[in-house]
């Protein structure tokens, strides 16, 4: 009897990754509202480039389907980009992130660093002017960007630079209102990267993936506590460049990083104790980089550093448990 040949699927859909993409849909739609339909074009191009990169590599070496994790990487990478970034630079970034952040290590489940942040770090260093020098003010009233292809009101000051000049009252050190309130940071009515501006939507999506156990709550809680404790201390002691902890929490992509990027189940710590340490490390280093370096965001480098130390943290935790006779 004739048996039809079963074709291999192009994509291996994994429930946790699909659910994470669902959680990122609201920030993606918000990016269209705030910055125009160009955001959707950028997202589509990045997803296509990321898929093709992984597909070519897997078919050439492993004969395996592409995992849906590549779409999580592509979404997170796109949402961390400036609205004005040329599409070709975004494509270069995601290709680098997927290829050198994941595939060179053997593909899904074997990468050391978060692929989305690997790609972003590459273009941040290689194309710094495009990543930091040009920002746009978001559309403020309905229908917002749904009626336009792109926002065109350009400001050369990065969002965190403006926030760094503020004190807790929302006024800068000279007493002039900067126009950036904590409510604006919560809702997303500020200039910034595509998906980092609306903290409330990111929080809602992040809470969803934590409840569904697609993100580990230990990493989220410890990273937030670590950042808030250090930021509060620096702010109270009047350290130059240290903004109030609530503005630091809501601005600059920290919420997106702590909920969706630091919690990457592959590149994060794998032990429960290690997750507390790893998350705290990410939060503390994020605050330190923001205050004492030229990089006002800091979250990206903090997570990549955390990725680097995660295996070492797990190793010593396991060694300590073995010495005590605890094999769990």
LINUR-V62299 format. One record per residue. RES is the residue in one small letter. D_CENTER is the distance of its C-alpha to the mean C-alpha in Angstrom with 1 decimal. Layout:
BEGIN
res=RES d_center=D_CENTER
res=RES d_center=D_CENTER
END
This chain:
BEGIN
res=x d_center=52.7
res=x d_center=50.1
res=x d_center=46.5
res=x d_center=43.8
res=x d_center=41.3
res=x d_center=37.9
res=x d_center=35.2
res=x d_center=32.0
res=x d_center=29.0
res=x d_center=26.5
res=x d_center=23.6
res=x d_center=23.3
res=x d_center=21.8
res=x d_center=20.3
res=x d_center=20.3
res=x d_center=17.2
res=x d_center=15.0
res=x d_center=16.9
res=x d_center=16.3
res=x d_center=12.5
res=x d_center=12.9
res=x d_center=15.4
res=x d_center=13.1
res=x d_center=10.8
res=x d_center=14.1
res=x d_center=14.8
res=x d_center=11.9
res=x d_center=12.8
res=x d_center=16.4
res=x d_center=15.8
res=x d_center=14.4
res=x d_center=17.9
res=x d_center=19.7
res=x d_center=18.3
res=x d_center=18.3
res=x d_center=20.6
res=x d_center=21.0
res=x d_center=19.7
res=x d_center=16.2
res=x d_center=17.5
res=x d_center=19.2
res=x d_center=16.2
res=x d_center=14.3
res=x d_center=17.6
res=x d_center=18.2
res=x d_center=14.9
res=x d_center=15.5
res=x d_center=19.1
res=x d_center=18.5
res=x d_center=16.2
res=x d_center=18.9
res=x d_center=21.7
res=x d_center=20.5
res=x d_center=20.2
res=x d_center=23.3
res=x d_center=25.4
res=x d_center=24.5
res=x d_center=25.2
res=x d_center=28.4
res=x d_center=29.6
res=x d_center=29.2
res=x d_center=28.8
res=x d_center=30.0
res=x d_center=27.3
res=x d_center=25.4
res=x d_center=21.8
res=x d_center=19.6
res=x d_center=17.5
res=x d_center=14.5
res=x d_center=14.3
res=x d_center=13.5
res=x d_center=10.5
res=x d_center=9.3
res=x d_center=10.6
res=x d_center=9.2
res=x d_center=5.5
res=x d_center=6.8
res=x d_center=9.1
res=x d_center=7.3
res=x d_center=5.8
res=x d_center=9.6
res=x d_center=12.6
res=x d_center=15.0
res=x d_center=17.8
res=x d_center=16.4
res=x d_center=19.2
res=x d_center=18.6
res=x d_center=20.1
res=x d_center=17.6
res=x d_center=14.7
res=x d_center=16.9
res=x d_center=17.6
res=x d_center=14.0
res=x d_center=13.3
res=x d_center=16.8
res=x d_center=16.3
res=x d_center=13.1
res=x d_center=15.0
res=x d_center=18.2
res=x d_center=17.7
res=x d_center=14.6
res=x d_center=16.3
res=x d_center=19.7
res=x d_center=21.5
res=x d_center=21.0
res=x d_center=22.7
res=x d_center=20.1
res=x d_center=18.4
res=x d_center=18.7
res=x d_center=19.6
res=x d_center=16.7
res=x d_center=16.2
res=x d_center=12.8
res=x d_center=9.5
res=x d_center=10.5
res=x d_center=7.5
res=x d_center=7.0
res=x d_center=10.8
res=x d_center=11.3
res=x d_center=9.3
res=x d_center=11.3
res=x d_center=14.3
res=x d_center=14.5
res=x d_center=13.6
res=x d_center=16.6
res=x d_center=18.7
res=x d_center=18.4
res=x d_center=17.7
res=x d_center=19.9
res=x d_center=18.2
res=x d_center=14.7
res=x d_center=16.1
res=x d_center=19.6
res=x d_center=19.6
res=x d_center=18.1
res=x d_center=19.6
res=x d_center=20.7
res=x d_center=19.7
res=x d_center=22.6
res=x d_center=24.0
res=x d_center=26.5
res=x d_center=27.0
res=x d_center=26.8
res=x d_center=24.2
res=x d_center=22.5
res=x d_center=24.2
res=x d_center=27.3
res=x d_center=25.9
res=x d_center=24.3
res=x d_center=22.3
res=x d_center=22.4
res=x d_center=24.6
res=x d_center=24.8
res=x d_center=23.4
res=x d_center=22.7
res=x d_center=22.3
res=x d_center=20.9
res=x d_center=17.2
res=x d_center=16.2
res=x d_center=15.7
res=x d_center=19.0
res=x d_center=20.7
res=x d_center=19.5
res=x d_center=20.5
res=x d_center=24.0
res=x d_center=24.2
res=x d_center=25.9
res=x d_center=25.6
res=x d_center=27.9
res=x d_center=25.7
res=x d_center=28.1
res=x d_center=27.7
res=x d_center=30.0
res=x d_center=32.7
res=x d_center=32.8
res=x d_center=31.6
res=x d_center=29.1
res=x d_center=25.8
res=x d_center=25.2
res=x d_center=21.8
res=x d_center=22.3
res=x d_center=20.2
res=x d_center=21.1
res=x d_center=19.7
res=x d_center=16.3
res=x d_center=16.6
res=x d_center=17.7
res=x d_center=15.7
res=x d_center=18.8
res=x d_center=17.5
res=x d_center=16.5
res=x d_center=13.0
res=x d_center=10.2
res=x d_center=10.9
res=x d_center=8.8
res=x d_center=8.0
res=x d_center=11.7
res=x d_center=13.0
res=x d_center=12.2
res=x d_center=15.0
res=x d_center=13.7
res=x d_center=10.4
res=x d_center=12.7
res=x d_center=15.1
res=x d_center=13.0
res=x d_center=11.6
res=x d_center=15.3
res=x d_center=16.4
res=x d_center=14.6
res=x d_center=15.7
res=x d_center=19.2
res=x d_center=19.3
res=x d_center=18.3
res=x d_center=15.5
res=x d_center=13.4
res=x d_center=15.5
res=x d_center=16.5
res=x d_center=17.6
res=x d_center=14.3
res=x d_center=13.0
res=x d_center=16.4
res=x d_center=16.9
res=x d_center=13.6
res=x d_center=14.4
res=x d_center=18.0
res=x d_center=17.6
res=x d_center=15.7
res=x d_center=18.2
res=x d_center=21.2
res=x d_center=20.7
res=x d_center=19.7
res=x d_center=22.7
res=x d_center=25.0
res=x d_center=24.1
res=x d_center=24.5
res=x d_center=27.8
res=x d_center=29.2
res=x d_center=28.6
res=x d_center=26.6
res=x d_center=26.1
res=x d_center=22.7
res=x d_center=21.7
res=x d_center=20.9
res=x d_center=21.6
res=x d_center=19.2
res=x d_center=18.6
res=x d_center=17.5
res=x d_center=15.3
res=x d_center=13.7
res=x d_center=13.4
res=x d_center=12.5
res=x d_center=10.2
res=x d_center=6.8
res=x d_center=7.9
res=x d_center=8.2
res=x d_center=5.0
res=x d_center=4.1
res=x d_center=7.7
res=x d_center=8.2
res=x d_center=6.2
res=x d_center=5.0
res=x d_center=8.0
res=x d_center=10.1
res=x d_center=10.2
res=x d_center=14.1
res=x d_center=15.0
res=x d_center=13.5
res=x d_center=13.7
res=x d_center=17.1
res=x d_center=19.6
res=x d_center=22.1
res=x d_center=22.1
res=x d_center=23.2
res=x d_center=20.8
res=x d_center=17.9
res=x d_center=19.2
res=x d_center=19.6
res=x d_center=16.3
res=x d_center=14.4
res=x d_center=16.8
res=x d_center=16.4
res=x d_center=12.6
res=x d_center=13.5
res=x d_center=16.6
res=x d_center=15.4
res=x d_center=12.6
res=x d_center=15.6
res=x d_center=17.9
res=x d_center=16.0
res=x d_center=15.6
res=x d_center=19.3
res=x d_center=21.0
res=x d_center=19.3
res=x d_center=19.1
res=x d_center=15.2
res=x d_center=14.7
res=x d_center=10.9
res=x d_center=11.2
res=x d_center=8.1
res=x d_center=7.2
res=x d_center=10.9
res=x d_center=11.3
res=x d_center=9.2
res=x d_center=11.0
res=x d_center=14.1
res=x d_center=13.7
res=x d_center=13.6
res=x d_center=16.7
res=x d_center=18.5
res=x d_center=17.8
res=x d_center=20.7
res=x d_center=23.0
res=x d_center=22.3
res=x d_center=23.1
res=x d_center=26.1
res=x d_center=27.7
res=x d_center=27.1
res=x d_center=28.9
res=x d_center=31.6
res=x d_center=32.2
res=x d_center=32.5
res=x d_center=34.9
res=x d_center=37.0
res=x d_center=37.5
res=x d_center=38.3
res=x d_center=35.2
res=x d_center=34.0
res=x d_center=31.4
END
